[in-house]
Amino acid sequence: MSKIAIATYNKLPDLTENDRLLITIFEAKGHTIVPEIWDNVEVDWTTYDLVLIRSTWDYYLKPEAFKNWISQFVNSKTRLLNSPETVLKNSHKFYLKELSEKGVNIIPTLFSSEKIDLETIKTWEKVVIKPAVSAGSHETEVFETATLTQEVLDTKIGVGDWLVQPFLEEIKSAGEISMLFFGGEFSHAIQKVPKSGDFRVQKQFGAQYLKFEPTNELVSIAKNIVEITGKDSVYARIDGVMTKNGFLLMEVEMIEPDLFFEHASEGPNRFVEAVFKNLN
């Protein structure tokens, strides 16, 4: 049987409640499971058959360290899930540009590693500016273009890579839809609704997470995105917004997404089945 590490971070050494559900299932199948903090230099990852990324929720604050950690699993006898190649690509949100070029409907986006002229975004009443390497709305801000100055814009995106997008009013009322896929197959979905007056859809900002039943058409759209992004992925979360123009992709989470098992009792079993299907 396998020795498996579940990678977490130092604020969750004993994992999340959802991830502890996975331990129970793995152990019932005879496997040894050990929670490990991803950037703990004392861990010998080569002693594990499999490293499963779960709650490495501070990776975006240490991007170079995380990249180096992931890279050690390339061509290693220790398997990493999702794969190192998938994780490295997914850690930088400029992958959205490639998806758009392949026909995926994303939120209109300017991908900036250089100067953006304020006049190019004046057609949008409000803009969202977010880092290309980020999570949980870190350093994400909304600006009204009527009062935004070139100086403020230059300062905001002056260092690093950034995404500039129109603010979608639908987020304030309908929130964001997250659809979970394990082994390329749809498992369950939720709707993340921000608190009144806010746009952020994370629980730490007062958002509500509600069970959501997507249409067959919406599942098909999301499944296509998963297949384009990485057919070998064990897990993927498709986040987007329903608009008058249909579903617009916000991001594909293939590193450390919350899996919302509290809204899907069979979710943990589906996840574990996808892990072993990938290993076979």
N, C-alpha and C positions, 0 to 999 in steps of 0.2 A: 504494500500500500504506500501511498505517497505522503511525503512530508511537505506541508503547505504553509507558507507564510502569508498572512493577510496584512498588507502594508497600510499603515495608518500614520498619524502625526502626533506630536508630543502632547497635544491637548486632549487626545482621545486614545490613551494607551490601551484601554480595555475595549476599544471599538464602539461603534454606535449600536443602538438596540437592534436595528435592522441587520447589521453585520453579524451580530451574535446569533441571529437565527440561522445564518449560513454555517456557523461552527457546528451547531447541533446536527445539521444534515450531513455535513462532511464526516463528522466523527461517527455518526450512525453507519456510514459506509466503510468505516475502518481506517480512515485517514487521520494523520496527526496534524493539528492546526495550531499555529503559534502567531499571535499578533506581534508585529514588529514595526517600530518607528522607522520610516523610510530613510531619514538622514542620520540615523544612529551609526556612527562610524565603527562601533564595536560589533555590529552584526556581520556574520559571515554568510552572505547570501548563497554561496556555493553549496552550503549544506542542505539547501532546499531543492526539492524537485520542481516546485512551482511557487511563484510569487504572484499573488493576486492583489492588484491595486484596488483599494477601496477608499478610505478617507484620508488621503494625502492632501488635506485641504489647505495647506500653506505653500504648496509647490510654486504658485505664481509669485510669491514673495522671494523665492530663491531660485529663479529660473535656470541659472547656470549650474547650480548644484543638482537640481532636479534632472536637467539634461544629462549631466555626467552620470548620475545614478541610473537613469534609464539605459544609457548607452552601454553600460557594463553587461547588459543582458543580450546584446546583439551577438549572435553566434555562441551563446553560452549554453551549457548543458542544463542550466536552470531556466525553465520557461517563465516568461512574464506574460500576464494577461491583463489588459489587452497587449498585443505584441509591441515591442519597442518601436518599430517603424510606425505603427498606428498612433501610439502615444506621442511620439516626437512631432509628427505632423499635426496632430490635433491640438497640441499645446499652443499653437500660434494661429490666431483667428483669420489670418490671411488665406487659410484654406477655403474660406467662403467665396473668394474670388474664383478659384478653380471650379467650385461647384456651380457658381453662376454661369460660367463659360460652358458647363456641361448641361445647361438647361434647367437647373434648379431655381425656383423662384425664391430669392432671398430678399430681405429688407434692402431697399436701395442703399448703397454704401460707397463712400469714398475711402479708399485704402491709402493711408498716408504714412509714408516714412520721410516725407519731405513737406515743404510748405504748401498749404492750401489757401487759395485766394478766397477771401470772404464772399466775394460776389458770386462764386460758384454755388453757394449754399443759400443764397437769399430767397430762392423760390420755396424753401422750406420755412414754415413759421417758427418751428422749434427744431433743434438738433440734439441728438444724443451723441456724446463723444466718449468712447471707451477704449482702453488699452487693448492691443492685440493679444497680450498675455495677461489674463486676468480671470477672476472668478468671483461670484457673489456680489456683483456690482461694484467691485473695488475700483476706485478712481473714475467711476462712471458718473457723468454729469449731464444735465439738460440745460441748454441755453436757448433763449429767445433770439432769433437772428436779427430782429429789429434793434436790439440793444447790444448785441455782441460786437466787439471791436476786433480789428485785425490783430491788435497787440495781445488781447486776451486769448484769441485763437492760437496765435503763434506760441504763446507761453504754454498753453495747455498741451499742444502736440509737439513741443520743441524737442523733446528727448524721447526716442523710441518710436515704435510703430503704433498707429492709432486707427480706429474706425470711426467715421463720421456718418451718421445716419439721420433721416428725418424721425422726429418723435411721432409715434403712432398713438393717436388718441384712444384707439381700441384697447390698448394695454390698461388704461385707467379704469375701464368699465368691465371688459371681458378677461383681462389678464393674459396669461401665457399658457399655452398647452404644451405638456410634456408627454411624449409617447415612448415607452420603454420596449426595446427589442433585445431578446436573448437568443444568441445563435442565429440571428437574422430573422427571427419570427416574433411577431407582435405579442407582447405579454399583457400590458395594461397601460392606462393613461391617467393623468391628473390635470386639473386646471388650477393654476396658481393665480389668485386674485389679490392685487395689492390693497392695502387699507386705503380708506377714503383720503384723497388728496395726495397720494404717493404714486410712484410708478414702479417702484422696486418690488419684485415678486418673491423675495426671500422671506422666510419666517422671521428672521432676526429683525426685519423691518416691519413686522406686523401683518404680513400677507397670510391669506388662508389657502390651504391646499385641499381641493375637493376632487372626489372621484369623477372621472370624465369618460363618457362612452363615445369614442370617435366613430364617424361614419366609415363604411367600407372604403369609400373614395379617399378619405383622409388617411386611413391606414395604408392604402396603396401608395399614396404620395410619399409618406414617411418611409415605407419599406424600400422604395426606389432610392431614396436618399441614402439609406443604410447600405444598399448594394453598391452604390457609386463610391461611397466613402471607404468601405472596407468590408468585403464579404467574409473575411475571416474573423471579424470581431465577435467576441463572446457577449459583449454588452454594448449597447448604444442607446443614448437618449436623444430624441429629436425634439428640440424646443422651437416653438414658433408662435405666430399670432394669426388669428383669423381676421381678415379684413374684407372690405367690399371687393377686393381683387383676389380673394381666395386666401389660401394658407401661405404665409411668407415665413421662410426659415430664419430663425434668429441664430441658432448655433447647433452643432452636433457635439454632444458630450460623450467622449469615449475614453476619458481618463479616470475621473473619480466622482461620477454623478451620484447624487442621492437617488436611490432606486424606489423609494416610496412603497415599501412592502406593506405598510399599514393599510394600503388601499388595494392589496391583492394578496389574498391568503396563499395562493399557489405560486406567487412570484418567486420566493426563495427556492422552491423545488425546480422551477423552470430555469432559474439562474444556474444552479448546480448541474443540472442536466446539460446545459449549454457548455459549461466548463469541460465536462468529461467528453462530450462530443467533439470539442475542439482538440483535445489531447489525443484522441484515438486516430 
